[in-house]
């Protein structure tokens, strides 16, 4: 007799105001398989997984586990059934330590007292076994996004879950960490765990998944055996057209210096050493300069210093010749700098504002959007938001009045990219601009960044995606332990050579 499926989601329908997020979707997960879930931003992937994890209740359909129908009213029910989920936007308490977050809800107690020693040992054993190195005593608010990702995975492993849902798990990881995660997923599947893996990255799906189910605009398109398909075929199923995987751009013609950074030093929140140490570089009009490096080597703090999110300890920042080292954020913004931030929730959006209000966050005080008496011109804001929504294909249930929090991660990212590029900046600081975007959206954003360069703007790109670094940049600066250790030409370097600089095995002049 055939073994029952680990999970069956049968004819699931989930509606939100103005949108059917899941429209009669059926998904079957076999025991011990890695099953990829693929679709455009807003296709309904995260919603479907949130239904399985008990965060949403479907209007129609049923869920079976091991052939038996189950009712999952909340995440506690899911955990009791052995279902765990690593969310795209992490569900962590920022003022708690890593260890406290991992054991939250399943705290080990004896005689009413918390027993952390055993929990710490189990967490350290798990982190060692799966190569997920974390500092259990660090506060979540002080650790990198990649480290938060590891904390989420450990939280799931700590609970001994057998059905593991990974929602965009590699969006914030470095290439090395992605390879490690793929190995971890293979190991978990070999142990008999069943994995649902949401991803936009076709290379990862081809590498690690056994089967792939494709959704488009909330509907089921099909399920394929990965070994019998191609990247091109999957992308066609996902977006309904052929997708360009190559970035087309002419050679750069750099002009005057727009950004000059001299001897910049930025303190670290995590330890007594400085996160950025005596960094100097420049960005010219008409070029894309990329900061490459393994996550946690000072890129985040460097961007914080440049954009005014963190104070600078030493050094000087000049934008178009003007000293902005101590300038407030608005002065940098109105002076010609745009910033696509690494953490879209913390620094990119006001999640409980509408989409249209988020679109004018840095421009609401301009005459186009406010009267001389200080009242917002609501009609002008609405028209502006509608234009950007149309131009950048930002999908949301209720258009410009959608609350930002309710949108998919990829569409939140598209809204930020639209806002920052449309400001027509002289300098665009873009940190992980395509994080969590599908191949169609990545293709569009890459074209927009190259168009900025060709229009005579300067672009400072910070990316952990080596393919993106090689495809977009005109110059590559590699950061290692807070210093720039190499300047490379993408036309003459290789990914392997860049990897040596990123790992600290090679330095300029050495």
Secondary structure, DSSP 8 states (H G I E B T S, - for coil): -----SEEEEEEEEEETTEEEEEEEEEEE-TT-EEEEEE-TTSSHHHHHHHHTTSS--SEEEEEETTEEE---SHHHHHHTTEEEE-SS----TTSBHHHHHHTTS--EETTEE-HHHHHHHHHHHHHHHT----TTSBGGGS-HHHHHHHHHHHHHHTT-SEEEEESTTTT--HHHHHHHHHHHHHHHHTT-EEEEE-S-HHHHHHH-SEEEEEETTEEEEEEEGGG--HHHHHHHHHSS----S---------SEEEEEEEEEEE-SSSSSEEEEEEEEEEETTEEEEEE--TTSSHHHHHHHHHTSS--SEEEEEETTEE-TT--HHHHHHTTEEEE-S-IIIII--TTSBHHHHHTTTTTTSTTTB-TTS-B-HHHHHHHHHHHHHHTT---TTGGGSBGGGS-HHHHHHHHHHHHHHT--SEEEEESTTTT--HHHHHHHHHHHHHHHHTT-EEEEE-S-HHHHHHH-SEEEEEETTEEEEEE-TTT--HHHHHHHHTTS--TT-
